[in-house]
Amino acid sequence: MNIYDTMNQLEREFRALPEYQAVVTALAAVKADEAASVLYAKFIDIQTKIQMGQLIEPEQQNEAQALFAELQANSIMSELLAKEQALQTITSDLQDIVFKPLQELYGQ
């Protein structure tokens, strides 16, 4: 088995994880609910702006905080966020495993 076969196997196993499947299910529920879907679109928009460093104004930060409160108040979105957090823990652990040899190599 070569490295690409191994990576493809890892992808298949990742998609089969209960945590991944829980996010798939929760995201489908968000898309099926109009209110949750609108909140999700706003969430993605703000998240993108934050990642690009565009949310620096205090007013924009207040809008983001208000949206986060709305997300938590919406049970469907709250469920998605919880499921995403569980999956994020796995992806973070996986990233640590993948980069450990490089960190050791370069003495970090």
Disulfide bonds with the S-S distance in Angstrom:
none
